[in-house]
């Protein structure tokens, strides 16, 4: 007897959700996929639902009336709003941490204090609720080379200011706590953090509340311009595997960061179920956690989904049902790269929308290339831009230089007025072809629980 095909609902609108839906559609267990609210790309493989991913009540009503078997949370705001708690209370399966566990992302103050208690390596910090106390602490420091962070969720890189001087740090504090640049709630708690230096990357792992199984590390590019210059964005590209990792890197991160986090949350009565995304810096003193995110990253997810061999739906259900094992995560050999195309003026919010897009069909026709939509819509039968970040071209290959070359071949086919993109995703790897890059720990310890 053939088993029932699952109905899956994905919450979100961007390239991350498009990539998740694309991977979910590959599962033989899935029959129909819905995305709320989705974009022009998700509409090609799923049914878009015109409900905001922040409208928990309407999302729950839709899931109940349409007998949704699995809901996947893509973005951070629904987690902070308690969407997982609401769905679970109604007896519905949903992939993501509950509101209390998601504090690891939506409250940087909570996350930093949690890491301090559990001896998880992170930059030194101090937390402030009053502007005058924050200023006094800043004055007591030898220099102003610090990072000023709003405790709550930021937007497009806002809420984090990397400072070179006390004057810059004072200006950041004033903008957050006095001018209330990000709103009244964001002005309440600010963190002043030690500024470290070193390469950054993102490490992803799945958890069922007790067991943690690694996916793999991905490096992304946050700045808008080549050479990592200009303002921060939501991410202009990503690639994997990063070539500068030690052979035991994944095992070290799982033992010192990921599993202690899962254990600490369980001990506190807030088991962490879902995907945990640790933003890391590789310093001379070792790996340090800059932040936690409680969902898949964007654009890192495009690379993750391109290289994930195993069934994503099976892995998510194993997390939800408390039966996650290393066998649920199998990674393809090779490499992947993603390049994001953005609107003119992005990340400034004055970017135009409704610009006609051409060349997407040609990009998708290229071998080993996938196209994921982030900010697109259909107007009068034509694909147009609808957000700051618009499309991401993702490619795979046996090595990273070839994956990058294929991704840029796809980029070159797409055009819209004022399109901007980074030409240096992967850095010098596009200019100098190194030996074939293989995954660290591919034979020993990769994809295993600690």
C-alpha positions as CSV (number, residue, x, y, z in Angstrom):
1,X,0.0,0.0,0.0
2,X,1.4,3.4,-1.0
3,X,2.0,5.7,1.9
4,X,0.3,9.1,2.1
5,X,2.1,12.0,0.4
6,X,2.9,14.8,2.7
7,X,1.7,18.4,2.4
8,X,4.5,20.8,3.4
9,X,4.3,24.5,4.2
10,X,7.4,26.7,4.0
11,X,7.3,30.1,5.8
12,X,9.2,32.9,4.1
13,X,9.6,34.8,0.9
14,X,13.3,34.7,-0.2
15,X,16.0,32.6,-1.9
16,X,16.4,30.6,1.2
17,X,12.8,29.5,1.1
18,X,13.0,28.9,-2.6
19,X,16.0,26.6,-2.0
20,X,14.3,24.8,0.8
21,X,11.2,24.2,-1.3
22,X,13.4,23.0,-4.2
23,X,15.1,20.5,-1.9
24,X,11.9,19.4,-0.2
25,X,10.3,18.8,-3.6
26,X,13.0,16.1,-4.2
27,X,11.7,14.0,-1.3
28,X,9.6,11.0,-2.5
29,X,7.5,11.5,0.6
30,X,6.2,14.9,-0.4
31,X,3.1,15.5,-2.5
32,X,2.4,19.2,-2.4
33,X,4.3,22.3,-1.2
34,X,2.9,25.7,-0.1
35,X,5.1,28.8,0.5
36,X,3.8,31.8,2.5
37,X,4.2,34.3,1.0
38,X,6.8,33.1,-1.5
39,X,8.0,34.8,-4.7
40,X,7.9,34.3,-8.4
41,X,10.4,31.4,-8.2
42,X,8.6,29.4,-5.5
43,X,5.5,29.8,-7.6
44,X,7.1,27.5,-10.2
45,X,7.5,24.6,-7.8
46,X,4.9,25.3,-5.1
47,X,1.7,27.1,-4.4
48,X,2.2,30.6,-3.0
49,X,-0.1,31.6,-0.2
50,X,-0.6,35.4,0.3
51,X,-0.1,35.3,4.1
52,X,2.8,37.1,5.8
53,X,5.3,34.8,7.5
54,X,4.7,36.9,10.6
55,X,0.9,36.4,10.8
56,X,1.0,33.4,13.1
57,X,-2.8,33.2,13.5
58,X,-3.5,33.1,9.8
59,X,-0.7,30.7,9.1
60,X,-2.0,28.3,11.8
61,X,-5.5,28.6,10.4
62,X,-4.3,27.8,6.9
63,X,-2.2,24.8,8.1
64,X,-5.2,23.4,10.0
65,X,-7.8,23.9,7.2
66,X,-5.4,22.4,4.6
67,X,-4.2,19.4,6.7
68,X,-0.5,20.5,6.5
69,X,1.7,17.6,7.6
70,X,5.0,19.6,8.1
71,X,5.7,23.3,8.4
72,X,9.3,24.6,7.9
73,X,10.2,28.0,9.3
74,X,12.6,29.9,7.0
75,X,12.9,33.4,8.6
76,X,13.7,34.6,12.1
77,X,10.7,36.8,13.0
78,X,8.1,34.0,13.1
79,X,10.4,32.1,15.6
80,X,10.6,35.2,17.8
81,X,6.8,35.5,17.6
82,X,6.3,31.9,18.8
83,X,5.0,30.3,15.6
84,X,6.5,26.9,16.7
85,X,4.8,27.1,20.1
86,X,1.4,27.9,18.4
87,X,1.7,25.1,15.9
88,X,2.8,22.5,18.5
89,X,0.0,23.5,20.8
90,X,-2.4,22.7,17.9
91,X,-0.7,19.3,17.4
92,X,1.0,20.2,14.1
93,X,4.5,19.2,13.1
94,X,6.8,22.2,12.6
95,X,10.6,22.4,12.1
96,X,12.2,25.1,14.2
97,X,12.9,25.9,17.8
98,X,10.3,27.1,20.2
99,X,10.2,30.8,21.2
100,X,12.3,30.3,24.4
101,X,15.0,28.4,22.5
102,X,15.0,31.0,19.7
103,X,16.2,33.6,22.2
104,X,19.6,32.5,21.1
105,X,19.0,34.6,18.0
106,X,16.5,37.3,18.9
107,X,18.2,38.3,22.1
108,X,21.9,38.8,21.7
109,X,22.1,39.6,25.4
110,X,20.6,36.2,26.3
111,X,22.9,34.4,23.9
112,X,26.1,36.1,25.2
113,X,25.2,35.4,28.8
114,X,24.3,31.8,27.9
115,X,27.7,31.3,26.2
116,X,29.5,32.9,29.2
117,X,27.7,30.5,31.6
118,X,28.4,27.4,29.5
119,X,32.0,28.3,28.7
120,X,31.3,28.6,24.9
121,X,34.1,30.7,23.3
122,X,32.8,34.2,22.4
123,X,34.3,37.7,22.4
124,X,34.3,39.5,25.8
125,X,31.3,41.8,26.2
126,X,29.3,44.0,28.5
127,X,25.5,44.6,28.4
128,X,23.8,47.9,29.0
129,X,20.2,49.1,29.5
130,X,21.2,52.8,30.0
131,X,22.9,55.1,27.6
132,X,25.0,56.9,30.3
133,X,26.3,53.6,31.7
134,X,27.3,52.4,28.2
135,X,29.1,55.7,27.6
136,X,31.0,55.5,30.9
137,X,32.1,51.9,30.1
138,X,33.3,53.0,26.7
139,X,35.3,55.8,28.2
140,X,37.0,53.4,30.5
141,X,38.4,51.4,27.6
142,X,41.9,52.0,26.2
143,X,40.5,52.4,22.7
144,X,37.3,52.4,20.8
145,X,38.0,49.3,18.7
146,X,34.8,47.6,19.7
147,X,31.6,46.2,18.2
148,X,28.3,47.8,19.3
149,X,25.3,45.5,19.0
150,X,21.6,46.0,19.5
151,X,20.4,42.9,21.5
152,X,17.3,42.3,19.3
153,X,16.9,41.3,15.7
154,X,18.6,43.6,13.2
155,X,17.7,44.2,9.6
156,X,20.0,44.1,6.5
157,X,23.1,44.3,8.7
158,X,21.7,47.1,10.9
159,X,22.0,46.7,14.6
160,X,25.7,45.8,14.5
161,X,28.4,48.5,14.2
162,X,32.1,47.7,13.9
163,X,34.0,50.7,15.3
164,X,37.6,51.9,14.8
165,X,37.5,54.7,17.4
166,X,35.7,55.8,20.5
167,X,34.0,58.5,18.5
168,X,32.5,55.9,16.2
169,X,31.4,53.8,19.1
170,X,29.8,56.8,20.8
171,X,27.9,57.7,17.6
172,X,26.7,54.1,17.4
173,X,25.4,54.1,21.0
174,X,23.7,57.4,20.4
175,X,22.0,56.2,17.2
176,X,20.7,53.1,18.9
177,X,19.8,54.2,22.4
178,X,19.0,57.9,22.0
179,X,17.9,58.4,18.4
180,X,16.3,54.9,18.5
181,X,17.3,54.2,14.9
182,X,15.9,50.7,15.1
183,X,12.9,51.5,17.3
184,X,11.9,51.8,20.9
185,X,12.4,48.1,21.7
186,X,15.8,47.9,20.2
187,X,17.0,50.9,22.2
188,X,16.5,49.1,25.5
189,X,19.5,46.8,25.5
190,X,22.9,47.3,23.8
191,X,26.1,45.1,23.9
192,X,29.6,46.5,23.7
193,X,31.8,43.6,22.5
194,X,35.5,43.0,22.1
195,X,36.5,43.4,18.5
196,X,38.5,40.5,17.1
197,X,39.9,39.8,13.7
198,X,40.1,36.8,11.5
199,X,38.1,35.0,8.7
200,X,34.4,34.5,9.4
201,X,32.2,31.5,8.4
202,X,28.9,29.9,9.3
203,X,28.6,26.5,10.8
204,X,25.3,24.6,10.5
205,X,24.0,21.6,12.5
206,X,20.7,19.9,13.0
207,X,19.4,19.0,16.5
208,X,16.5,17.0,17.9
209,X,16.9,18.6,21.3
210,X,19.6,16.2,22.5
211,X,21.6,14.9,19.5
212,X,23.4,17.4,17.2
213,X,24.6,16.3,13.7
214,X,26.7,18.7,11.6
215,X,25.8,19.8,8.1
216,X,28.9,21.7,7.1
217,X,30.6,25.1,7.2
218,X,29.9,27.8,4.6
219,X,31.6,31.2,4.0
220,X,29.4,34.1,2.9
221,X,30.2,37.6,1.8
222,X,28.3,40.3,3.6
223,X,29.6,43.6,2.2
224,X,28.0,45.0,-1.0
225,X,31.2,45.8,-2.9
226,X,34.2,43.8,-4.1
227,X,37.1,43.4,-1.6
228,X,34.6,43.3,1.3
229,X,34.0,47.0,1.2
230,X,30.9,49.1,1.5
231,X,27.9,48.6,3.9
232,X,26.7,45.3,5.2
233,X,23.9,43.5,3.3
234,X,21.9,40.4,4.0
235,X,24.5,38.5,2.0
236,X,25.9,38.8,-1.5
237,X,27.2,35.3,-2.0
238,X,28.5,32.2,-0.4
239,X,30.6,29.1,-1.0
240,X,31.7,25.8,0.4
241,X,33.9,24.2,1.4
242,X,36.1,27.0,2.9
243,X,39.7,26.1,2.0
244,X,41.4,27.3,5.2
245,X,40.0,24.9,7.8
246,X,42.0,22.4,9.9
247,X,41.3,18.7,9.4
248,X,39.5,18.4,12.7
249,X,37.6,21.7,12.4
250,X,34.0,20.3,12.4
251,X,34.7,18.0,15.3
252,X,36.2,20.8,17.3
253,X,33.2,23.1,16.7
254,X,30.7,20.4,17.5
255,X,32.5,19.5,20.8
256,X,33.2,23.1,22.0
257,X,30.3,25.0,20.6
258,X,27.3,23.2,19.1
259,X,26.8,20.3,21.5
260,X,27.4,22.4,24.6
261,X,24.7,24.8,23.3
262,X,22.3,22.0,22.7
263,X,23.1,20.5,26.2
264,X,22.8,23.9,27.9
265,X,19.4,24.6,26.3
266,X,18.1,21.2,27.3
267,X,19.3,21.6,30.9
268,X,17.6,25.0,31.1
269,X,14.3,23.3,30.1
270,X,14.2,24.8,26.5
271,X,15.3,21.9,24.3
272,X,16.7,23.2,20.9
273,X,15.0,21.5,18.0
274,X,15.8,22.6,14.4
275,X,18.8,23.9,12.7
276,X,21.4,25.9,14.7
277,X,23.6,28.3,12.7
278,X,26.7,29.6,14.5
279,X,28.4,32.7,13.0
280,X,32.1,32.1,13.8
281,X,35.4,33.9,13.6
282,X,38.7,32.1,13.2
283,X,41.1,34.1,15.5
284,X,44.7,33.5,16.5
285,X,43.3,32.5,19.9
286,X,40.9,29.9,18.4
287,X,37.3,29.8,17.1
288,X,34.9,32.4,18.6
289,X,31.1,32.6,18.3
290,X,30.0,36.0,17.1
291,X,26.3,35.1,17.1
292,X,23.8,32.4,16.9
293,X,21.0,32.1,14.3
294,X,18.1,29.8,14.8
295,X,17.2,29.0,11.2
296,X,19.0,28.4,7.9
297,X,21.1,31.3,6.6
298,X,20.5,33.3,3.4
299,X,22.4,32.8,1.0
300,X,24.2,30.0,2.8
301,X,21.2,27.7,2.5
302,X,21.6,27.8,-1.3
303,X,25.0,26.1,-1.0
304,X,23.8,23.8,1.8
305,X,20.9,22.5,-0.3
306,X,23.0,22.1,-3.4
307,X,25.4,19.8,-1.6
308,X,23.0,17.9,0.7
309,X,22.7,14.4,-0.7
310,X,20.2,13.0,1.9
311,X,16.4,13.6,2.1
312,X,15.9,17.0,3.9
313,X,12.3,16.1,4.9
314,X,13.4,12.8,6.6
315,X,16.1,14.8,8.5
316,X,13.6,17.4,9.6
317,X,11.0,14.8,10.8
318,X,13.8,13.0,12.7
319,X,14.6,16.2,14.5
320,X,10.9,16.8,15.3
321,X,10.4,13.2,16.5
322,X,13.6,13.0,18.6
323,X,15.3,10.4,16.5
324,X,18.1,12.2,14.7
325,X,21.2,10.1,13.7
326,X,24.3,10.8,11.6
327,X,22.7,8.8,8.8
328,X,20.2,11.6,8.2
329,X,23.0,13.9,6.9
330,X,24.9,12.8,3.8
331,X,27.0,15.4,1.8
332,X,27.9,15.2,-1.8
333,X,31.5,15.4,-2.8
334,X,32.6,18.6,-4.5
335,X,31.9,22.3,-4.0
336,X,29.2,24.8,-4.5
337,X,29.0,28.6,-4.9
338,X,26.2,31.2,-4.9
339,X,26.2,34.7,-6.3
340,X,23.5,37.2,-5.4
341,X,22.2,39.8,-7.9
342,X,20.9,43.0,-6.2
343,X,18.9,46.1,-7.2
344,X,20.5,49.4,-7.8
345,X,21.0,51.4,-4.6
346,X,20.8,48.3,-2.4
347,X,21.3,48.1,0.6
348,X,19.9,51.6,0.9
349,X,16.2,51.2,1.0
350,X,15.7,53.7,-1.9
351,X,16.2,50.9,-4.4
352,X,13.6,50.8,-7.2
353,X,11.2,47.9,-7.8
354,X,9.4,46.6,-10.8
355,X,12.5,46.4,-13.0
356,X,12.1,43.8,-15.8
357,X,14.5,40.9,-15.6
358,X,15.8,38.9,-18.6
359,X,18.1,35.9,-19.0
360,X,16.8,33.6,-16.3
361,X,15.8,30.9,-18.7
362,X,19.3,30.9,-20.2
363,X,20.9,30.7,-16.7
364,X,18.8,27.7,-15.7
365,X,19.7,25.9,-18.9
366,X,23.4,25.9,-17.9
367,X,24.6,22.5,-16.6
368,X,25.0,22.2,-12.8
369,X,23.5,25.7,-12.3
370,X,20.3,26.5,-10.3
371,X,18.6,29.8,-9.9
372,X,16.9,30.8,-6.7
373,X,14.6,33.8,-6.5
374,X,14.8,36.2,-3.6
375,X,13.0,39.4,-4.5
376,X,11.0,38.8,-7.7
377,X,7.4,39.1,-8.8
378,X,5.3,38.7,-12.0
379,X,3.8,41.9,-13.5
380,X,1.8,41.6,-16.7
381,X,3.3,38.3,-17.4
382,X,6.9,39.4,-17.0
383,X,9.4,38.7,-14.2
384,X,10.4,41.9,-12.3
385,X,12.3,42.9,-9.2
386,X,10.5,43.4,-5.9
387,X,13.2,43.7,-3.2
388,X,16.8,44.8,-2.7
389,X,18.3,41.3,-3.3
390,X,16.7,39.8,-6.3
391,X,18.2,36.5,-7.6
392,X,21.0,34.1,-6.7
393,X,22.8,31.9,-9.1
394,X,24.1,28.7,-7.5
395,X,26.4,26.1,-9.1
396,X,28.1,22.9,-8.2
397,X,31.3,21.2,-9.4
398,X,34.0,18.8,-8.4
399,X,36.1,21.7,-7.1
400,X,35.5,25.3,-5.9
401,X,37.1,27.2,-8.8
402,X,34.9,25.4,-11.3
403,X,31.8,25.9,-9.2
404,X,32.6,29.7,-9.1
405,X,33.2,29.8,-12.8
406,X,29.8,28.1,-13.5
407,X,28.0,30.4,-11.1
408,X,29.4,33.5,-12.9
409,X,28.5,32.1,-16.3
410,X,24.9,32.1,-15.0
411,X,25.2,35.6,-13.6
412,X,26.4,36.8,-17.0
413,X,23.2,35.7,-18.7
414,X,20.9,37.7,-16.4
415,X,20.3,41.4,-16.6
416,X,18.0,44.2,-15.3
417,X,18.6,47.9,-15.0
418,X,21.3,48.8,-12.6
419,X,22.0,45.2,-11.5
420,X,24.9,44.9,-9.0
421,X,26.7,41.9,-7.8
422,X,30.0,40.9,-6.2
423,X,32.6,39.8,-8.8
424,X,34.9,38.3,-6.1
425,X,32.8,35.7,-4.4
426,X,35.4,33.1,-3.2
427,X,38.1,35.7,-3.3
428,X,41.3,34.7,-5.1
429,X,39.9,31.3,-5.9
430,X,38.5,32.8,-9.1
431,X,42.0,34.1,-10.1
432,X,44.3,31.3,-9.0
433,X,43.2,27.7,-9.4
434,X,44.4,25.8,-6.3
435,X,44.5,22.0,-6.0
436,X,41.1,20.3,-5.9
437,X,39.5,21.1,-2.5
438,X,38.0,18.2,-0.6
439,X,35.9,18.3,2.6
440,X,37.8,18.3,5.9
441,X,37.1,15.1,7.8
442,X,35.2,13.5,4.9
443,X,36.5,10.1,5.9
444,X,36.7,10.6,9.6
445,X,34.1,12.4,11.7
446,X,32.2,14.3,9.0
447,X,28.5,14.0,9.3
448,X,28.7,12.3,12.7
449,X,27.2,13.2,16.0
450,X,29.5,14.1,18.9
